[in-house]
Amino acid sequence: IPTELDGAFVRLGGEWYYPPKFDNDAILNSDGHISSFRFKNGRVSYKSRFVRTPRFEANLKAGGQQFGYYRNPYTDDPSVQGLDRTVANTTPFAFAGRLMALKEDGFPHLIDPNTLATVGRWNFGGKYKGPHFTAHPKVDSDTGEMIAYGNEANGLAGDEVYVATIDKKGRVTHDTRFTVPYVSIMHDIALTEKHIIFPFAGYVTSPERLKAGKIHWGWDNSKESYIGILPRGAEGKDIRWFRGPLRCMMHTFHARTVGDKVIMEAPFYDGNFFPFFTNVDNSPWDRTKAKGYLRRLTFDLSSKHDGWTEEILFPTPIMDIGAIDRRYLTRDQRYVFTGFTDPSKPFNVAQGGNLQGRVTNCYGRFDVKAGQMVSMFAGETHSLAEACFIPRKGGDEGSGWLIGVASNFAEMR
């Protein structure tokens, strides 16, 4: 282990403390579980804790699962009606001297970075006026300010998005709202020096759907993709919407503004990524469309055309959660790091089980300038979780380390 690494690699994910109320619920509804690998002098120590949200405490008190389907309060036990439902299980995020556990249906939960104890919810001194806070805010690499937002800001299945600019001390300096063409998952954004990019597509909800007792989201193959571009510091009325072919738009890598053009690179999928968010027309989930590719989307702000041009940069399907050198977040970048499955590499079914074709067996460094990729194979019984990038002090873009967790299915560790 490199002795230069001094700090903590913090992970956040979902784990059921009590079994779900419904067997077909989304895994995204499981309790937040935060873990930390502490690096010092070439050694590592590990600890993990559940995030003690109000929901977690209510379940603990009752001795069982009181909450129903993913983001559907109509399916909850009457005893917890009106309680904060977030499980805070998506992203650990360090900002303004604080460690936060984030999920897009609630406020950040502050976590003690040493003990991993849950400190409580944070609403930025009451100045953050939205009811929800994204799991994927973006921090400007030059100014240190954070752009955050909350979907369904005007109520359950509402069509309003709240956007806030927060300075590096944690103070809200600007906020605004806009409405969306239709209510959908808006899970991530991209940020340039001048613009905020808001992509969404495919997933739909409504009060009627929720009152019918369904999971919050379904997939509608008849919908178009939309991407909104808002000048930073502007009002919501200034957002411009672009339309394109249906894609599943979950995460982004980075973006930049070049003259009148906004260019974004992102791992968008061909279709519905989540089998538990079923198709609204009751058609079966199509695994062949649940493939993400590293795409480049270009928007011409000087044109009246409301579409974009799209290019697939690499033929290899990739994981949609990747890493970049965040010191260059809003600038032109060369490297993207993410996991992928190399079908030419072996998987030892005898030792690892019947998982062939369903493991992420490589990390790749994708050079979007040269169109080249180099990779690391994890092994014939291993699968990789998403990677994070650690920059080397004083190094150029992409100089540093990748870090991530591997599952060893032969040894079940």
N, C-alpha and C positions, 0 to 999 in steps of 0.2 A: 504494500500500500504506500503510495507516494507520501513522503514525510511533509511535502509542501501543503498537503490538504489539512487545513485546520478549521473546523467548523462542523455544522450539522447538515446532514441530508435528511430532510423532513418529507414524509409521505403522508397522504391522506386518501382513504378509500372507504368503502362500505362493508359492513359486516353485521349480520343479524344478531343482536343480543337475544331477542326473542324471535321465534319464527314469524314469518309474515301472516297477516290475518287471512290473506287469500293466496293460494298456491301459485296463481299465475300473475302475481304482482311483479313489478319491475325491480330488478336488483338495485336500481338507482334509489330505491326507497329504504335501503338498509341503513343502519346506524353509522354515524361517522366514527372512524377509527384512525387515530393519528399515531405515527411512529417516527422515531428519530434515530439515525445512525450518527453517533458523535465521533468525529475523526480528530485524533491528537497523537503526534509523535509516531505515526505509522501504525497506530492501533485504533480499534473501533469498539465502542460500546453501544448497546441497543436498548431501547425501551419503547413501550407502546401503551396507549390509553384510549378508552372510548371518549368521545366528545360528549360532555354532560349537558346536552341541550335540555330545555324544558320538556320536550317530548320524551327524551331518554329517561328523565327523572320521573315523569308521569307513568311511564311503563314500569319502571322499577318499583314504584309505590304500589301499583296495581298487581304486579307479579305476572304480567303478560302483555301481549301486544294489543294496544287500544286503538291503533291507527290503521285505517284501511288503505285503499289503493293510492298509488303514487300521485301526490298533489290533488287529492279529491277528498275534501273534508266531509262531504256528504256520506262517505262510507265509514266514518269514524264512530267509535263508541260515544254515546251522548255525554259521558262523563268528561270527555276531553274537547268538546266543542268549543271553539274560540281560542284554543291554546296554539301557540306557535308550533307549527308542524315541521319545521325544517330539521333535517338530520345533520346538516353541516358536514357533508361527506365527500366533497369534490376536489377542492384545491387548497393546499397550504400556501399562504402568501405572506411574505415579510414586507412591511411597509411602515414608515414613520416610527421605527423602533418597536414595532409590535408584530407578533405572529398571529395570523388570522386563519381560521378554518372557514372556508367559503362554500356556499351552495346558492344557486340562483333563486331560491324561493324564500330567502330570509336575510336578516342582517348578518354581518360577520360575527363569529364567535372568537373572542380573544383567547389565546392559549399561552400558558407560561412556557417559554422556550426551553427551560431547564427541566421542569417536572412534568410537562405536558398536561398539567391540570387545567381545566376549563375555568377561565376568569369570568366570562359572561359576554353578553352581546355588546356590540359597539356601533353607535349610530353617529359617530363623528361629532360629538357634542351637541346632538340634536339638529345639526345643520344639514344632514343628508335627509332629504324630504321624500324619498321614494320608499315603498314598503319592502322592496327587495334589492339585493346587491349581487351583481354578477359573480359567477365563479371564476371569471377570467378578465379581471381589470388589466389595463396596460399602463406601464410607467414609462414616460418619456426619458430616453437615455441621456438627453442634454439638460432638461429643466428639472427632472426629478418629480414632476407632477404626475398624478395618476388620473386616468380617465376611467370612470366606473358608470354603470348603468343598471337599471332594473326593468325587466319586462313585466307586462300586466300591471302597470303602475296605478291604474285606476280601478283595480278590483279583479277578482277571480275571472279569468278568461277575458280581461279587458284589453282594449286595443291601444293603450298608451305606453310609451317608453320614457322613463326618466333618465337623464344623463347629467353627471356631475363631474366637474374638474376639482381635484383635491390636491393642495400643495404638499410639498415633501414633509411638512410638519403635521399633516393630517387635517388641515382646515379646508372646508369647501369654499372655493373662490368663485364658482360659476355653476349654475344649473339651468336646465331647460327641459322641455318635454316635446314629444311629437307622437303622432299616431301612425300605425302601420297599415299597409293595404289589406292584410288579413293577419289574425293572431296565430303565431307560430313560435316554435322554439327559436330563440335568439341567444345561442349559448356562448358565442365568442364574438369579438370584434377585432379589427386591425387598426393600427395607428400609424400615421405619418407625421411629419413635422407640421402639416397644415390641415389634415383631414382625419375624420373618424369614419371607418367603414363598418356598416352594420349588415351582415348577411343573414338571410333566413330562407327556408323553403320546405314545402311538403307536409310538415306536421301541422295538425289543426286541432282546435278544441272549441268548446262553446259551453255556455251555462247549461244548455239542454243535454249535452253529452255528459257533463259532470253529474247533473241531477238524475241521469239514467243509471248512475253507479258504475261508470267506466273509468279506466285509467285516464289520466289527464290528456294524453296525446294520442292521436291516431294519424296514420299516413294517408294522404290523399293524392293519388297519382294524377289527378286532373289539374293540380295547381302548378303555377309558374314559380320560379325562383325570383326573389327580390334582393337587391343589395342597395342600401341607402348610403349616401355619402354626405356627411355634414361637416362644414368648415369648423375647425376648432374655435371655441369661444362664441360661436354664432347661436342664434335662436332656432328652436325646433322647426319653425316654418321654413327655414332655409335648406332643409334636407332635400336632396334630389334622389329620386328612386330610379334604379335601372332594373330591367327585367330580362330573364334568360331562361334557358331550358331547365327542367326540374333536376335538381341535385340535392343530395343531403349535405347541408352545410353546418358542420359541428364546430370545427376548430380552424384557426388560421395560423400561419407561420409569421409573416411580416408583410409590410407594404411600404411604399414610398410615393411621394409626389414629385413628378418630373415635368416642369412646365404646366401645361394644361391637362396632363394625364396623371391618373392614379393607377399604380401597378401593384397588384397583390398576388402573393404566392400562398397557396392553401391546399390542404389535402382533401378536397371535396369528393364525396362518394357519388356513384352513378344513381343510387336509389336508397331506399329505406335501410338504414344501418342497424336498427334495433328490432329484433323479432317480437319483443314484448309490447312494442307500440304497433299494434296490428293495423292492417289496411282497412280503411273505412268502408270499402266496397266488399269486404270479407274475402278477398282473394288471398291466396297463400303468400307468405313471405318469400321473396325471391333472393336466395343467397348469392346468385350471380351478380346482382346489382349492389351488393354490400361490399364494394371494393372502392378504395380510395386511391387517387393518383395525385401526384404533385403537379398542380395546375398553376398556370400564370394567367390571371385575368387583368385585362387592360381596359380602363374607362377613359373616354375622351370627354372632358368637361366642357370643351369648346364646341362640341357637336350637339345638335338637337336629337341625335339618335339615343334612344333610351335602353340600348343593349350594351353588350361588351364583347370583346374578343377573348377567346379562350384557347390556351395551348397546354397540352399535356407534356411536361418536360421530360419525364422518364416513363418507360413502359411498365415499370415494376409497381404492383400494388403495395401500398405502405400503410403503416399505422397512422391514425389521424391525430395522434398526440405526439408532437415532436419537439425538438429543442433548437434554439438558435443562440447566438452570442448576444445576450440582451443588452450588452453595452452599446450595441448598434441598432437598437430596436426600430427607430424611426428612419433609419438611413438605408441606402442601397447595400444589400448584403450578398455574400457569395455562398455561404454554407447553411444547409439544413441538416439536422441530425434526427433520425427516427428509426424505428424498428420495421422490419418487413420479414416475409417468409420467402426463403430461397428454396424452391421445390427441388433443386438439384442436390441439396445437402441431405445427408441421411438422417433418419430418425429411428432409434432402436426401439421397436415396438415390444420386443421381448422384455426389455428392462423398464421402458418408460410408459408402457400401456398403449392403448389404441387411440393415439392422439395425432397420428401422422396427418399432415395437412392442416392441423388446427393449432399449431404453435408458431410463435414469432421467434425464429431461430437466428436472426441476424440484426445487428445494428449497422446502419449505413450512414456515410457522410456524402450528402448529395451536393455537388458543386453546380449551382444553377447558372454560373457563368460559362463554365467549360462543358457542361453537359456530361460530367463524369461522376461515377459513384465508386467509392471504396467501402468494403464491408468487413465486419468481424463476425465469425460464426461462433455461436454460444456453445455448441456441443450437441451430440446426438440424442440426449435425453433432456434438453433444457428448453425453456421458453422464457422470453424476455418481456418485462414490463416496460413502460415508457421511460425514455432516457431524459436526463437533465444534463446541461452543459455547464462546466465550471471553467471560467476563463483563467488563464495563467496571468499573473500580475505582470503588466508591462508588455504582454504579448499582443500580436496582431489579431484581427478577427479570426475566430476558429482555432486559436492556439490555446490548448488547455486539455481538459479531460471530459469524457462522458461517464456518467454514473447512472446505474439502474439496478434493479433487482431481478435476479433470475430464479425461476422455479426449476428445481432439479427433481423430475418426476421418478427417476430411478430410486432416489433416496428419500423422496417426499419431504424435502426441506427447501 
